[in-house]
Protein backbone atom coordinates (compact mmCIF):
# COMPACT_ATOMS: atom_id res chain seq x y z
CA UNK A 1 0.00 0.00 0.00
CA UNK A 2 1.36 3.38 -0.95
CA UNK A 3 0.74 6.56 1.01
CA UNK A 4 0.31 9.86 -0.80
CA UNK A 5 1.75 12.76 1.17
CA UNK A 6 0.38 16.30 1.01
CA UNK A 7 2.84 18.80 -0.46
CA UNK A 8 3.00 22.58 -0.59
CA UNK A 9 5.15 25.38 -1.92
CA UNK A 10 5.72 28.23 0.49
CA UNK A 11 7.31 31.67 0.08
CA UNK A 12 9.38 31.30 3.26
CA UNK A 13 11.30 34.59 3.37
CA UNK A 14 12.19 37.65 1.32
CA UNK A 15 15.21 39.89 1.34
CA UNK A 16 16.82 42.51 -0.87
CA UNK A 17 20.21 42.16 -2.51
CA UNK A 18 22.36 44.88 -4.05
CA UNK A 19 24.91 44.70 -6.86
CA UNK A 20 28.11 46.73 -7.33
CA UNK A 21 26.19 49.44 -9.25
CA UNK A 22 23.76 49.96 -6.37
CA UNK A 23 20.80 48.24 -8.07
CA UNK A 24 18.61 46.27 -5.69
CA UNK A 25 16.70 43.09 -6.35
CA UNK A 26 13.93 41.50 -4.27
CA UNK A 27 14.65 37.81 -3.62
CA UNK A 28 12.14 35.26 -2.34
CA UNK A 29 13.14 31.89 -0.88
CA UNK A 30 10.58 29.27 -1.92
CA UNK A 31 10.39 26.02 0.04
CA UNK A 32 8.84 22.79 -1.19
CA UNK A 33 7.49 20.81 1.76
CA UNK A 34 5.86 17.44 2.31
CA UNK A 35 3.60 16.53 5.23
CA UNK A 36 4.84 13.50 7.13
CA UNK A 37 3.23 12.28 10.33
CA UNK A 38 1.58 15.65 10.96
CA UNK A 39 4.71 17.77 10.43
CA UNK A 40 5.91 19.68 7.36
CA UNK A 41 9.35 18.53 6.17
CA UNK A 42 11.39 20.70 3.79
CA UNK A 43 12.35 18.81 0.63
CA UNK A 44 14.24 21.54 -1.22
CA UNK A 45 14.35 25.27 -1.77
CA UNK A 46 15.00 27.84 -4.48
CA UNK A 47 15.90 31.53 -4.43
CA UNK A 48 14.21 33.62 -7.14
CA UNK A 49 14.19 37.32 -8.00
CA UNK A 50 10.86 39.07 -8.57
CA UNK A 51 11.29 38.65 -12.35
CA UNK A 52 12.10 34.94 -12.15
CA UNK A 53 15.91 34.98 -12.08
CA UNK A 54 17.60 32.20 -10.11
CA UNK A 55 19.90 33.25 -7.27
CA UNK A 56 22.63 31.00 -5.91
CA UNK A 57 24.18 31.34 -2.47
CA UNK A 58 27.97 31.53 -2.67
CA UNK A 59 30.35 29.75 -0.33
CA UNK A 60 31.77 32.29 2.07
CA UNK A 61 28.79 34.65 1.78
CA UNK A 62 26.99 36.65 -0.85
CA UNK A 63 24.92 35.53 -3.81
CA UNK A 64 25.18 35.24 -7.58
CA UNK A 65 22.32 35.92 -10.01
CA UNK A 66 22.27 33.01 -12.49
CA UNK A 67 22.59 33.81 -16.17
CA UNK A 68 24.31 37.15 -15.57
CA UNK A 69 26.92 36.06 -13.01
CA UNK A 70 26.14 39.27 -11.12
CA UNK A 71 27.52 39.08 -7.59
CA UNK A 72 25.21 40.62 -5.01
CA UNK A 73 25.08 40.97 -1.24
CA UNK A 74 22.13 41.04 1.15
CA UNK A 75 20.95 44.50 2.14
CA UNK A 76 21.17 44.72 5.95
CA UNK A 77 17.78 44.97 7.63
CA UNK A 78 15.83 43.86 4.55
CA UNK A 79 14.90 40.35 5.75
CA UNK A 80 11.17 39.61 5.96
CA UNK A 81 9.86 36.20 7.02
CA UNK A 82 6.58 34.35 6.96
CA UNK A 83 6.44 34.59 10.75
CA UNK A 84 7.00 38.37 10.76
CA UNK A 85 4.00 38.86 8.44
CA UNK A 86 5.91 41.68 6.71
CA UNK A 87 6.42 39.88 3.41
CA UNK A 88 5.07 41.48 0.27
CA UNK A 89 2.63 39.59 -1.94
CA UNK A 90 4.45 37.19 -4.23
CA UNK A 91 3.22 37.36 -7.82
CA UNK A 92 5.39 35.55 -10.39
CA UNK A 93 6.52 37.59 -13.37
CA UNK A 94 3.99 37.32 -16.18
CA UNK A 95 1.20 36.05 -13.94
CA UNK A 96 -2.24 37.25 -14.96
CA UNK A 97 -4.46 35.37 -12.54
CA UNK A 98 -6.45 33.96 -15.49
CA UNK A 99 -6.64 30.17 -15.70
C-alpha positions as semicolon CSV with decimal commas, in nm:
position;residue;x (nm);y (nm);z (nm)
1;X;0,000;0,000;0,000
2;X;0,136;0,338;-0,095
3;X;0,074;0,656;0,101
4;X;0,031;0,986;-0,080
5;X;0,175;1,276;0,117
6;X;0,038;1,630;0,101
7;X;0,284;1,880;-0,046
8;X;0,300;2,258;-0,059
9;X;0,515;2,538;-0,192
10;X;0,572;2,823;0,049
11;X;0,731;3,167;0,008
12;X;0,938;3,130;0,326
13;X;1,130;3,459;0,337
14;X;1,219;3,765;0,132
15;X;1,521;3,989;0,134
16;X;1,682;4,251;-0,087
17;X;2,021;4,216;-0,251
18;X;2,236;4,488;-0,405
19;X;2,491;4,470;-0,686
20;X;2,811;4,673;-0,733
21;X;2,619;4,944;-0,925
22;X;2,376;4,996;-0,637
23;X;2,080;4,824;-0,807
24;X;1,861;4,627;-0,569
25;X;1,670;4,309;-0,635
26;X;1,393;4,150;-0,427
27;X;1,465;3,781;-0,362
28;X;1,214;3,526;-0,234
29;X;1,314;3,189;-0,088
30;X;1,058;2,927;-0,192
31;X;1,039;2,602;0,004
32;X;0,884;2,279;-0,119
33;X;0,749;2,081;0,176
34;X;0,586;1,744;0,231
35;X;0,360;1,653;0,523
36;X;0,484;1,350;0,713
37;X;0,323;1,228;1,033
38;X;0,158;1,565;1,096
39;X;0,471;1,777;1,043
40;X;0,591;1,968;0,736
41;X;0,935;1,853;0,617
42;X;1,139;2,070;0,379
43;X;1,235;1,881;0,063
44;X;1,424;2,154;-0,122
45;X;1,435;2,527;-0,177
46;X;1,500;2,784;-0,448
47;X;1,590;3,153;-0,443
48;X;1,421;3,362;-0,714
49;X;1,419;3,732;-0,800
50;X;1,086;3,907;-0,857
51;X;1,129;3,865;-1,235
52;X;1,210;3,494;-1,215
53;X;1,591;3,498;-1,208
54;X;1,760;3,220;-1,011
55;X;1,990;3,325;-0,727
56;X;2,263;3,100;-0,591
57;X;2,418;3,134;-0,247
58;X;2,797;3,153;-0,267
59;X;3,035;2,975;-0,033
60;X;3,177;3,229;0,207
61;X;2,879;3,465;0,178
62;X;2,699;3,665;-0,085
63;X;2,492;3,553;-0,381
64;X;2,518;3,524;-0,758
65;X;2,232;3,592;-1,001
66;X;2,227;3,301;-1,249
67;X;2,259;3,381;-1,617
68;X;2,431;3,715;-1,557
69;X;2,692;3,606;-1,301
70;X;2,614;3,927;-1,112
71;X;2,752;3,908;-0,759
72;X;2,521;4,062;-0,501
73;X;2,508;4,097;-0,124
74;X;2,213;4,104;0,115
75;X;2,095;4,450;0,214
76;X;2,117;4,472;0,595
77;X;1,778;4,497;0,763
78;X;1,583;4,386;0,455
79;X;1,490;4,035;0,575
80;X;1,117;3,961;0,596
81;X;0,986;3,620;0,702
82;X;0,658;3,435;0,696
83;X;0,644;3,459;1,075
84;X;0,700;3,837;1,076
85;X;0,400;3,886;0,844
86;X;0,591;4,168;0,671
87;X;0,642;3,988;0,341
88;X;0,507;4,148;0,027
89;X;0,263;3,959;-0,194
90;X;0,445;3,719;-0,423
91;X;0,322;3,736;-0,782
92;X;0,539;3,555;-1,039
93;X;0,652;3,759;-1,337
94;X;0,399;3,732;-1,618
95;X;0,120;3,605;-1,394
96;X;-0,224;3,725;-1,496
97;X;-0,446;3,537;-1,254
98;X;-0,645;3,396;-1,549
99;X;-0,664;3,017;-1,570
